[in-house]
Amino acid sequence: MSDERRDIGGFIREQRTLAELSVRRLADLAGVSNPYLSQIERGLRKPSAEILQQLAKALQVSAETMFIQAGILDEESVGPTPTLEAAIRSAPELNEEQRKALLGVYRSFVGTLPSEAADGGDAELEAGEGADDGAAEDDPAQDSPAEDSPADGGVETTSS
């Protein structure tokens, strides 16, 4: 039991540090006292599921992740965690151009190419409307040509 409390406390401390939050700020955001949060982080207290949920929300991590770290949920019982790429592809608030841009940025950080993607779900993006050779991805000027909306109040400044 002590190992579990240290695991969840260490995890919370790590997430707080990554979020650049002080103990006081996280305690305020989660609605718990500073001393109580400090005791959780040091493994002296075991937080309830409700407190874990409040901390998860304040840290912007899923409650499911927090419950797994605390040993409340078994990782196998939860099912597979969707990849970030799958989440980007399925986000209804994004259009195709935004999806392509986010996937491109993500892959530039992790060093994967579309052909190396684990789940191979890029076919739907590449086969969709407006698919091209990728040049538009690299040149934002192609997405908003100057002749459509000149920045100088409607006066075009093209040289002859």
SULPE-V420714 format. One record per residue. N is the residue number from 0. RES is the residue in one small letter. SS is DSSP state (@ for helix, = for strand, . for the rest). Layout:
[[N,RES,SS] [N,RES,SS]]
This chain:
[[0,m,.] [1,s,@] [2,d,@] [3,e,@] [4,r,@] [5,r,@] [6,d,@] [7,i,@] [8,g,@] [9,g,@] [10,f,@] [11,i,@] [12,r,@] [13,e,@] [14,q,@] [15,r,@] [16,t,@] [17,l,@] [18,a,.] [19,e,.] [20,l,.] [21,s,.] [22,v,@] [23,r,@] [24,r,@] [25,l,@] [26,a,@] [27,d,@] [28,l,@] [29,a,@] [30,g,.] [31,v,.] [32,s,.] [33,n,@] [34,p,@] [35,y,@] [36,l,@] [37,s,@] [38,q,@] [39,i,@] [40,e,@] [41,r,.] [42,g,.] [43,l,.] [44,r,.] [45,k,.] [46,p,.] [47,s,.] [48,a,@] [49,e,@] [50,i,@] [51,l,@] [52,q,@] [53,q,@] [54,l,@] [55,a,@] [56,k,@] [57,a,@] [58,l,@] [59,q,.] [60,v,.] [61,s,.] [62,a,@] [63,e,@] [64,t,@] [65,m,@] [66,f,@] [67,i,@] [68,q,@] [69,a,@] [70,g,.] [71,i,.] [72,l,.] [73,d,.] [74,e,@] [75,e,@] [76,s,@] [77,v,@] [78,g,.] [79,p,.] [80,t,.] [81,p,.] [82,t,.] [83,l,@] [84,e,@] [85,a,@] [86,a,@] [87,i,@] [88,r,@] [89,s,@] [90,a,.] [91,p,.] [92,e,.] [93,l,.] [94,n,.] [95,e,@] [96,e,@] [97,q,@] [98,r,@] [99,k,@] [100,a,@] [101,l,@] [102,l,@] [103,g,@] [104,v,@] [105,y,@] [106,r,@] [107,s,@] [108,f,@] [109,v,@] [110,g,.] [111,t,.] [112,l,.] [113,p,@] [114,s,@] [115,e,@] [116,a,.] [117,a,.] [118,d,.] [119,g,.] [120,g,.] [121,d,.] [122,a,@] [123,e,@] [124,l,@] [125,e,@] [126,a,@] [127,g,.] [128,e,.] [129,g,.] [130,a,.] [131,d,.] [132,d,.] [133,g,.] [134,a,@] [135,a,@] [136,e,@] [137,d,@] [138,d,.] [139,p,@] [140,a,@] [141,q,@] [142,d,.] [143,s,.] [144,p,.] [145,a,.] [146,e,.] [147,d,.] [148,s,.] [149,p,.] [150,a,.] [151,d,.] [152,g,.] [153,g,.] [154,v,.] [155,e,.] [156,t,.] [157,t,.] [158,s,.] [159,s,.]]
